[in-house]
Amino acid sequence: MAKTLPAHALPPAWELHASARGRLALRRSGEGGPPVVFLPGAGLIGLDYLNLHRLVAATSTSVIYDRTGTGWSDPVALPRSAAAVAEELRELLRSAGVPGPYVLVGHSLGGAYARRFAQLFPQDVAGLVMLDPAHEGYATLPAPGLGSQFRQLAGLLKLLPRPSAFYRPMFERMLVGWPEPEKAALIAYHLRAWASSLREARNLQTEVLGEIAGGGALPDTPMIVLVAMGIDRFMAPFAPASRLRELNAAKRSFYEAFAADAPRGEARLLEGAGHSTIHTDRPDAVLAAIEDVIEAGRQSRTAGGDAGEDRRRQSLPAVT
């Protein structure tokens, strides 16, 4: 299980909320709706998205949180089903008094969890922004495919004499601009808990991908899929650039098909962004996608309201 810090060591402005599965750490900022909720990728936690959280909070309610078993939330056995994670998030948002519907921003494994949330609770979803989301297309890739990268990474890191010394500079570069207390706490967490936090992805191909593939259609809400076409700096030491570019080309095809199959989906290619660091490499593009999804949802609701009013007027008896 991932190590969890006691409540008094929570980063600034975070709070703990009780749930049936244990206490969950959450930070909420900003006002207005729909609330934007970030679902971290495997190996990442809510604080990794502080840059985007602060940008979104300037105009809307923004929520970052740690799933149980990660970050500052309580320990739990990992991995878990996507449904268990989706149900936990819904319970947390209700407990914290964050009203839906929500714009879910799901990164990698968090994208699979966001998709399962949307399948199970479509009425609670105002839109989706997917950052290189885990997808059943992963299983079609030749080994070693994207679906096995986390398992490979964990195994390779064990071979390093000093994993923390190897990865600290990468985290330092990734978190440039973070407030120093949060940055120090986040780097310390990652260097301490990298092995346990990657356990979340162990059932990606054996359970989660099949669960979301057979979980039903997505709701009729706006969705933007951001596809990272750059080299993943966390995988670059262990795979040739040619192989990583090959994987990018393959995932592009199934992400574009995924977006095309959604009721209101769109795929956007992001050059210069790696899979693991898409949120820090291109925060501008992620913020633009969030804003576009929010605006598309508002326009849809306005059009729906106008259409409903037209139908109501047509049903009224004529005045003579």
C-alpha positions in Angstrom: 0.0 0.0 0.0 1.1 3.6 -0.6 2.3 5.4 2.4 0.0 8.2 3.5 1.0 11.2 5.5 -1.0 12.1 8.6 -3.6 14.8 8.4 -1.4 17.5 9.9 1.1 17.1 7.1 -1.5 17.8 4.3 -0.3 20.4 1.8 -1.7 23.9 2.2 -5.4 24.3 1.5 -6.1 20.6 1.4 -8.8 18.8 3.4 -9.7 15.2 4.3 -13.1 13.8 3.7 -14.4 10.5 5.1 -15.7 7.8 2.8 -16.7 4.1 3.1 -13.2 3.3 1.8 -11.2 5.7 4.0 -10.3 9.3 4.1 -9.7 11.1 0.9 -7.6 14.3 0.4 -9.1 17.0 -1.7 -8.4 20.6 -2.6 -11.1 22.9 -4.0 -10.5 26.4 -5.3 -12.5 29.0 -7.4 -16.2 29.5 -7.9 -18.7 28.8 -10.6 -19.6 25.9 -12.7 -19.5 23.4 -14.0 -16.8 22.2 -11.5 -13.7 20.8 -13.2 -12.3 17.7 -11.5 -8.8 16.3 -12.3 -8.3 12.5 -12.3 -4.5 11.8 -12.1 -2.6 9.2 -14.1 -1.0 6.2 -12.5 2.0 7.2 -10.4 0.7 10.8 -10.2 -1.5 12.4 -7.6 -3.7 15.5 -7.3 -0.9 17.9 -6.5 0.8 17.1 -9.8 -2.0 19.1 -11.5 -1.6 22.2 -9.3 -0.6 24.3 -12.3 -3.8 23.6 -14.1 -5.9 23.7 -10.9 -4.8 27.3 -10.3 -5.5 28.3 -13.9 -9.0 26.8 -14.0 -9.8 28.2 -10.5 -9.5 31.7 -11.9 -12.8 31.3 -13.7 -14.5 28.1 -12.4 -14.5 25.7 -9.4 -11.6 23.4 -9.7 -11.0 20.1 -7.7 -7.8 18.0 -7.4 -7.8 15.0 -5.2 -5.9 11.8 -4.3 -7.5 8.4 -4.8 -7.3 6.1 -1.8 -4.1 4.2 -1.9 -2.2 7.3 -3.3 -1.0 10.7 -2.1 -2.4 12.0 1.2 -5.5 9.8 1.1 -5.7 6.6 3.2 -4.1 3.4 2.1 -6.1 0.7 0.3 -5.2 -2.5 -1.5 -4.2 -1.8 -5.1 -5.2 -2.2 -7.9 -8.9 -1.7 -8.0 -11.7 -1.8 -10.6 -12.6 1.4 -12.5 -16.1 1.2 -11.1 -14.8 1.2 -7.5 -12.7 4.3 -8.3 -15.7 6.1 -10.0 -18.0 5.3 -7.2 -15.4 6.6 -4.7 -15.1 9.9 -6.6 -18.8 10.4 -6.7 -19.1 9.8 -3.0 -16.2 12.2 -2.3 -17.6 15.0 -4.4 -21.0 14.7 -2.7 -19.4 14.6 0.8 -17.3 17.7 -0.1 -20.4 19.6 -1.2 -19.3 20.0 -4.9 -22.4 19.9 -7.0 -22.5 18.4 -10.4 -22.5 18.0 -13.3 -18.7 18.0 -13.7 -16.1 18.4 -16.4 -13.8 15.5 -15.8 -10.2 15.8 -16.8 -8.7 12.3 -16.9 -5.0 11.7 -17.6 -3.8 8.2 -18.7 -5.2 5.7 -16.2 -7.3 8.6 -14.8 -8.9 8.8 -18.3 -10.2 5.3 -18.0 -11.6 6.1 -14.6 -13.2 9.3 -16.0 -14.8 7.3 -18.8 -16.2 4.7 -16.3 -17.6 7.5 -14.2 -19.3 8.9 -17.3 -20.7 5.5 -18.2 -22.1 4.9 -14.7 -23.2 8.4 -13.9 -24.0 10.2 -17.2 -26.3 12.7 -15.5 -23.3 13.9 -13.4 -21.1 14.7 -16.4 -21.0 18.0 -18.2 -18.0 17.2 -20.4 -14.8 15.2 -20.7 -11.2 16.2 -21.4 -9.0 13.2 -21.9 -5.2 13.5 -21.7 -3.8 10.4 -23.5 -6.4 8.3 -21.7 -6.0 4.6 -21.1 -7.9 2.9 -23.9 -8.7 -0.6 -25.1 -6.6 0.1 -28.2 -3.6 -0.3 -25.9 -4.1 -4.0 -26.0 -3.7 -4.1 -29.8 -0.2 -2.6 -29.7 2.8 -4.8 -30.2 4.8 -5.4 -27.1 6.0 -3.5 -25.3 2.9 -1.4 -25.8 1.6 1.6 -23.8 -0.4 -0.6 -21.6 2.8 -2.3 -20.2 4.9 0.9 -19.8 4.1 1.3 -16.1 5.0 -2.3 -15.3 8.2 -2.0 -17.3 9.1 1.3 -15.6 8.7 -0.2 -12.1 10.8 -3.2 -13.1 13.6 -1.1 -14.6 13.7 1.3 -11.7 14.4 -1.6 -9.4 17.6 -2.2 -11.4 18.9 1.3 -10.7 21.3 1.6 -7.8 19.7 4.9 -6.7 16.3 5.5 -8.4 15.7 8.7 -6.4 18.9 10.3 -7.7 18.0 9.2 -11.2 14.5 10.7 -11.2 14.9 13.8 -9.0 16.2 16.0 -11.8 13.2 15.0 -14.0 10.7 15.9 -11.3 12.6 19.2 -10.7 12.2 20.1 -14.4 8.6 19.0 -14.6 7.6 21.0 -11.6 9.2 24.3 -12.4 7.0 27.1 -11.2 5.3 25.2 -8.4 5.2 26.9 -5.0 8.2 25.7 -3.1 6.4 24.0 -0.2 4.1 22.0 -2.5 7.0 21.3 -4.9 9.2 19.9 -2.1 6.3 17.8 -0.7 5.4 16.4 -4.1 9.0 15.5 -5.1 9.5 13.8 -1.7 6.3 11.8 -2.1 7.2 10.6 -5.6 10.7 9.6 -4.6 9.4 7.7 -1.6 6.2 6.1 -3.1 6.9 5.6 -6.8 6.8 1.7 -6.6 3.6 1.5 -4.5 1.8 4.2 -6.5 2.4 2.3 -9.8 0.4 -0.7 -8.5 -2.7 1.1 -9.6 -1.9 0.2 -13.2 -1.3 -3.5 -12.7 -4.9 -4.5 -13.8 -5.0 -2.1 -16.7 -4.9 -4.7 -19.4 -6.4 -7.6 -17.4 -9.4 -5.8 -16.0 -9.8 -2.0 -16.5 -9.6 -1.9 -20.3 -12.2 -4.6 -20.7 -14.4 -3.0 -18.1 -14.6 0.3 -19.9 -14.8 -1.3 -23.4 -17.9 -3.2 -22.3 -19.2 -0.5 -20.0 -21.6 1.2 -22.3 -21.8 4.4 -24.3 -20.6 7.8 -23.2 -23.2 10.5 -22.5 -24.1 13.1 -25.1 -21.7 15.7 -23.8 -18.6 17.5 -25.3 -15.4 15.5 -25.2 -11.9 16.5 -26.3 -9.1 14.0 -26.5 -5.6 15.4 -26.3 -3.0 13.2 -27.9 0.6 13.6 -26.8 2.9 13.2 -29.8 6.2 14.0 -28.1 8.7 11.8 -26.4 7.8 10.7 -22.9 10.8 11.8 -20.8 10.1 9.2 -18.2 10.3 6.4 -20.7 13.1 7.9 -22.9 15.9 6.3 -20.8 14.6 2.8 -21.4 13.3 2.9 -25.0 14.7 4.2 -28.3 13.0 7.4 -29.6 12.1 5.5 -32.8 10.0 3.0 -30.7 8.3 5.8 -28.8 7.4 7.6 -32.0 6.0 4.3 -33.3 3.8 4.0 -30.3 2.7 7.6 -30.8 1.6 6.9 -34.3 -0.3 3.8 -33.3 -2.2 5.5 -30.4 -3.1 8.4 -32.6 -5.2 6.2 -34.8 -7.3 4.7 -32.0 -7.6 8.0 -30.1 -9.0 9.6 -33.3 -11.4 6.8 -33.7 -12.4 7.0 -30.1 -13.2 10.7 -30.5 -15.1 10.1 -33.7 -17.3 7.5 -32.1 -18.3 9.7 -29.2 -21.5 11.8 -29.5 -19.5 15.1 -29.5 -15.9 14.1 -29.6 -12.8 15.8 -31.0 -9.1 14.7 -31.0 -6.3 17.3 -30.9 -2.7 16.3 -31.5 -0.1 18.0 -29.2 3.5 18.1 -30.5 6.1 18.6 -27.8 4.1 16.9 -25.1 5.0 13.5 -23.6 2.5 11.0 -22.3 3.4 11.3 -18.6 4.0 15.1 -18.7 1.3 16.3 -21.0 -0.2 18.5 -18.2 3.2 20.2 -17.6 4.5 20.2 -21.1 1.4 21.9 -22.6 -0.8 23.4 -19.9 -1.9 26.0 -22.4 -3.5 23.3 -24.6 -5.1 21.5 -21.7 -6.6 24.8 -20.4 -7.9 25.6 -23.8 -9.6 22.2 -24.1 -11.2 22.6 -20.7 -12.5 26.0 -21.6 -13.8 24.8 -25.0 -15.6 21.9 -23.4 -17.2 24.2 -20.8 -18.3 26.6 -23.6 -19.6 23.9 -25.8 -21.7 22.6 -22.9 -23.1 26.0 -22.2 -24.1 26.5 -25.8 -25.7 23.1 -25.9 -27.7 23.8 -22.8 -28.8 27.2 -24.2 -29.8 25.6 -27.5 -31.7 22.9 -25.7 -33.5 25.5 -23.5 -34.5 27.5 -26.6 -35.7 24.3 -28.4 -37.7 23.4 -25.3 -39.3 26.8 -25.1 -40.2 26.6 -28.9 -41.9 23.2 -28.3 -43.8 24.6 -25.3 -45.0 27.6 -27.3 -46.1 25.4 -30.2 -48.2 23.3 -27.7 -50.1 26.3 -26.4 -53.6 26.9 -27.7 -54.0 29.7 -30.2 -55.3 33.0 -28.9 -58.4 34.2 -30.7 
